[in-house]
Amino acid sequence: MKSTTAASAHIEAPAHWPQHLREEFEKGQFNGCVGTTLLSESDRARVWEVRLKPGERLPFHRHLLSYFWTATTDCKGLSHFSDGRILQPEYKAGDTRHMEFGAGEFMVHDIQNIGDSDFVFTTVEFLDSANAPLPIPDHMRRKSAA
């Protein structure tokens, strides 16, 4: 049986963050859109693209499904994490990381492109994870060619 705790657990934004980030965190901490466009979805997986121009941000979102990401461009990001960490990682095209979440586990963060070129990732979420997936609004799905 899949846990719904990860989908409903409310957490507070770190107190040292600026007010505007704490407010955005409060609104977005249950956002299941882990990319800018949902490219493909099956019974087993969701395939997302993250595409950010310099200065653009992917707002706060909740990871609760096991997943992996791959950077498809060299890029630099800035992320705020729900545990208070603020990281500025640099990625090389081909960098890949796998993340596993057990029942009730999750991570909330944002990402901003702080480089001078496009920030492009592919993220694949596995729907057979320990937690139930969050709903995704239809406007996040790639529009099919007519």
Short mmCIF file of the C-alpha atoms (twelve columns), coordinates in Angstrom:
data_MODEL
# 
_entry.id   MODEL 
# 
loop_
_atom_site.group_PDB 
_atom_site.id 
_atom_site.type_symbol 
_atom_site.label_atom_id 
_atom_site.label_alt_id 
_atom_site.label_comp_id 
_atom_site.label_asym_id 
_atom_site.label_seq_id 
_atom_site.Cartn_x 
_atom_site.Cartn_y 
_atom_site.Cartn_z 
_atom_site.pdbx_PDB_model_num 
ATOM 1   C CA . MET A 1   0.000  0.000  0.000   1 
ATOM 2   C CA . LYS A 2   1.332  3.435  -0.936  1 
ATOM 3   C CA . SER A 3   1.703  6.094  1.715   1 
ATOM 4   C CA . THR A 4   -0.117 9.410  1.389   1 
ATOM 5   C CA . THR A 5   1.830  10.952 4.292   1 
ATOM 6   C CA . ALA A 6   4.515  12.319 1.968   1 
ATOM 7   C CA . ALA A 7   1.829  14.023 -0.103  1 
ATOM 8   C CA . SER A 8   0.120  15.700 2.858   1 
ATOM 9   C CA . ALA A 9   2.872  16.422 5.413   1 
ATOM 10  C CA . HIS A 10  2.962  20.187 5.999   1 
ATOM 11  C CA . ILE A 11  6.329  21.748 6.831   1 
ATOM 12  C CA . GLU A 12  7.383  25.286 7.671   1 
ATOM 13  C CA . ALA A 13  9.837  27.225 5.535   1 
ATOM 14  C CA . PRO A 14  13.143 27.971 7.263   1 
ATOM 15  C CA . ALA A 15  12.819 31.123 9.360   1 
ATOM 16  C CA . HIS A 16  16.032 32.677 7.986   1 
ATOM 17  C CA . TRP A 17  14.656 32.853 4.435   1 
ATOM 18  C CA . PRO A 18  13.294 36.170 3.143   1 
ATOM 19  C CA . GLN A 19  9.530  36.626 3.568   1 
ATOM 20  C CA . HIS A 20  8.791  36.330 -0.177  1 
ATOM 21  C CA . LEU A 21  10.496 32.901 -0.308  1 
ATOM 22  C CA . ARG A 22  8.672  31.695 2.815   1 
ATOM 23  C CA . GLU A 23  5.356  32.750 1.262   1 
ATOM 24  C CA . GLU A 24  6.151  31.040 -2.042  1 
ATOM 25  C CA . PHE A 25  7.266  27.911 -0.170  1 
ATOM 26  C CA . GLU A 26  3.963  27.828 1.727   1 
ATOM 27  C CA . LYS A 27  2.002  27.995 -1.545  1 
ATOM 28  C CA . GLY A 28  4.193  25.550 -3.467  1 
ATOM 29  C CA . GLN A 29  5.209  22.869 -1.018  1 
ATOM 30  C CA . PHE A 30  2.528  20.488 -2.347  1 
ATOM 31  C CA . ASN A 31  3.297  21.228 -6.009  1 
ATOM 32  C CA . GLY A 32  3.999  17.958 -7.841  1 
ATOM 33  C CA . CYS A 33  5.300  19.659 -10.997 1 
ATOM 34  C CA . VAL A 34  8.980  18.722 -10.839 1 
ATOM 35  C CA . GLY A 35  9.682  20.204 -14.265 1 
ATOM 36  C CA . THR A 36  8.539  22.929 -16.624 1 
ATOM 37  C CA . THR A 37  6.780  20.499 -19.010 1 
ATOM 38  C CA . LEU A 38  5.477  16.955 -18.558 1 
ATOM 39  C CA . LEU A 39  6.668  15.372 -21.805 1 
ATOM 40  C CA . SER A 40  5.331  11.844 -21.369 1 
ATOM 41  C CA . GLU A 41  3.358  9.802  -18.854 1 
ATOM 42  C CA . SER A 42  2.578  6.093  -18.589 1 
ATOM 43  C CA . ASP A 43  1.381  3.764  -15.865 1 
ATOM 44  C CA . ARG A 44  5.020  3.413  -14.786 1 
ATOM 45  C CA . ALA A 45  6.727  6.787  -15.257 1 
ATOM 46  C CA . ARG A 46  6.501  10.528 -15.822 1 
ATOM 47  C CA . VAL A 47  9.134  12.157 -18.035 1 
ATOM 48  C CA . TRP A 48  9.700  15.860 -17.378 1 
ATOM 49  C CA . GLU A 49  11.733 18.553 -19.027 1 
ATOM 50  C CA . VAL A 50  13.202 21.372 -16.950 1 
ATOM 51  C CA . ARG A 51  14.071 24.264 -19.274 1 
ATOM 52  C CA . LEU A 52  15.056 27.600 -17.735 1 
ATOM 53  C CA . LYS A 53  16.551 30.617 -19.445 1 
ATOM 54  C CA . PRO A 54  19.128 32.636 -17.468 1 
ATOM 55  C CA . GLY A 55  17.421 34.117 -14.411 1 
ATOM 56  C CA . GLU A 56  14.290 31.917 -14.639 1 
ATOM 57  C CA . ARG A 57  13.143 29.741 -11.720 1 
ATOM 58  C CA . LEU A 58  11.260 26.521 -11.270 1 
ATOM 59  C CA . PRO A 59  9.151  27.279 -8.187  1 
ATOM 60  C CA . PHE A 60  9.040  25.169 -5.050  1 
ATOM 61  C CA . HIS A 61  7.877  21.629 -5.691  1 
ATOM 62  C CA . ARG A 62  7.710  18.331 -3.806  1 
ATOM 63  C CA . HIS A 63  9.645  15.219 -4.792  1 
ATOM 64  C CA . LEU A 64  8.122  12.115 -3.224  1 
ATOM 65  C CA . LEU A 65  8.513  9.589  -6.031  1 
ATOM 66  C CA . SER A 66  11.829 7.875  -6.672  1 
ATOM 67  C CA . TYR A 67  13.390 9.507  -9.726  1 
ATOM 68  C CA . PHE A 68  16.505 10.405 -11.620 1 
ATOM 69  C CA . TRP A 69  17.592 13.526 -13.440 1 
ATOM 70  C CA . THR A 70  20.122 14.103 -16.199 1 
ATOM 71  C CA . ALA A 71  21.568 17.496 -17.142 1 
ATOM 72  C CA . THR A 72  21.445 17.938 -20.906 1 
ATOM 73  C CA . THR A 73  23.383 21.221 -20.912 1 
ATOM 74  C CA . ASP A 74  26.250 22.654 -18.883 1 
ATOM 75  C CA . CYS A 75  24.485 24.915 -16.392 1 
ATOM 76  C CA . LYS A 76  24.537 26.485 -12.950 1 
ATOM 77  C CA . GLY A 77  21.685 26.587 -10.456 1 
ATOM 78  C CA . LEU A 78  20.623 28.006 -7.129  1 
ATOM 79  C CA . SER A 79  18.311 25.883 -4.955  1 
ATOM 80  C CA . HIS A 80  16.613 26.437 -1.610  1 
ATOM 81  C CA . PHE A 81  15.759 23.199 0.223   1 
ATOM 82  C CA . SER A 82  13.120 22.686 2.924   1 
ATOM 83  C CA . ASP A 83  15.843 21.706 5.430   1 
ATOM 84  C CA . GLY A 84  17.378 25.197 5.082   1 
ATOM 85  C CA . ARG A 85  20.236 24.335 2.719   1 
ATOM 86  C CA . ILE A 86  20.966 26.756 -0.104  1 
ATOM 87  C CA . LEU A 87  23.149 25.245 -2.832  1 
ATOM 88  C CA . GLN A 88  24.699 26.614 -6.033  1 
ATOM 89  C CA . PRO A 89  25.652 23.486 -7.992  1 
ATOM 90  C CA . GLU A 90  27.288 23.493 -11.399 1 
ATOM 91  C CA . TYR A 91  26.270 20.739 -13.803 1 
ATOM 92  C CA . LYS A 92  27.931 19.287 -16.879 1 
ATOM 93  C CA . ALA A 93  25.861 17.789 -19.713 1 
ATOM 94  C CA . GLY A 94  25.397 14.117 -18.875 1 
ATOM 95  C CA . ASP A 95  25.550 14.530 -15.086 1 
ATOM 96  C CA . THR A 96  22.941 12.187 -13.616 1 
ATOM 97  C CA . ARG A 97  21.681 11.548 -10.095 1 
ATOM 98  C CA . HIS A 98  19.262 8.918  -8.784  1 
ATOM 99  C CA . MET A 99  17.033 9.703  -5.791  1 
ATOM 100 C CA . GLU A 100 15.025 7.179  -3.757  1 
ATOM 101 C CA . PHE A 101 12.181 8.050  -1.395  1 
ATOM 102 C CA . GLY A 102 10.702 5.551  1.031   1 
ATOM 103 C CA . ALA A 103 7.168  5.683  2.404   1 
ATOM 104 C CA . GLY A 104 6.544  9.098  3.939   1 
ATOM 105 C CA . GLU A 105 9.805  10.588 2.666   1 
ATOM 106 C CA . PHE A 106 9.977  13.663 0.433   1 
ATOM 107 C CA . MET A 107 12.025 16.715 -0.490  1 
ATOM 108 C CA . VAL A 108 10.844 20.246 -1.281  1 
ATOM 109 C CA . HIS A 109 13.044 22.691 -3.192  1 
ATOM 110 C CA . ASP A 110 13.206 25.256 -5.995  1 
ATOM 111 C CA . ILE A 111 15.796 25.825 -8.712  1 
ATOM 112 C CA . GLN A 112 16.906 29.018 -10.442 1 
ATOM 113 C CA . ASN A 113 19.180 29.273 -13.453 1 
ATOM 114 C CA . ILE A 114 22.020 31.535 -12.306 1 
ATOM 115 C CA . GLY A 115 24.198 30.814 -15.318 1 
ATOM 116 C CA . ASP A 116 24.441 32.612 -18.637 1 
ATOM 117 C CA . SER A 117 23.095 29.774 -20.813 1 
ATOM 118 C CA . ASP A 118 19.935 27.657 -20.836 1 
ATOM 119 C CA . PHE A 119 19.482 25.227 -17.927 1 
ATOM 120 C CA . VAL A 120 18.029 21.990 -19.334 1 
ATOM 121 C CA . PHE A 121 17.375 18.745 -17.459 1 
ATOM 122 C CA . THR A 122 15.356 15.616 -18.060 1 
ATOM 123 C CA . THR A 123 13.730 14.151 -14.937 1 
ATOM 124 C CA . VAL A 124 12.068 10.719 -14.833 1 
ATOM 125 C CA . GLU A 125 9.758  9.886  -11.905 1 
ATOM 126 C CA . PHE A 126 8.740  6.292  -11.158 1 
ATOM 127 C CA . LEU A 127 5.032  5.947  -10.381 1 
ATOM 128 C CA . ASP A 128 5.519  2.569  -8.674  1 
ATOM 129 C CA . SER A 129 7.374  4.308  -5.815  1 
ATOM 130 C CA . ALA A 130 6.580  3.924  -2.102  1 
ATOM 131 C CA . ASN A 131 4.460  7.119  -2.127  1 
ATOM 132 C CA . ALA A 132 1.392  7.964  -4.151  1 
ATOM 133 C CA . PRO A 133 2.030  10.555 -6.889  1 
ATOM 134 C CA . LEU A 134 0.764  14.097 -6.585  1 
ATOM 135 C CA . PRO A 135 -1.763 15.279 -9.185  1 
ATOM 136 C CA . ILE A 136 -0.475 17.226 -12.186 1 
ATOM 137 C CA . PRO A 137 -2.604 19.948 -13.803 1 
ATOM 138 C CA . ASP A 138 -3.334 19.454 -17.502 1 
ATOM 139 C CA . HIS A 139 -1.646 22.726 -18.483 1 
ATOM 140 C CA . MET A 140 1.733  21.210 -17.485 1 
ATOM 141 C CA . ARG A 141 1.431  18.461 -20.095 1 
ATOM 142 C CA . ARG A 142 3.085  18.931 -23.484 1 
ATOM 143 C CA . LYS A 143 0.566  19.836 -26.138 1 
ATOM 144 C CA . SER A 144 0.306  17.202 -28.876 1 
ATOM 145 C CA . ALA A 145 0.959  18.228 -32.450 1 
ATOM 146 C CA . ALA A 146 -2.274 18.562 -34.411 1 
# 
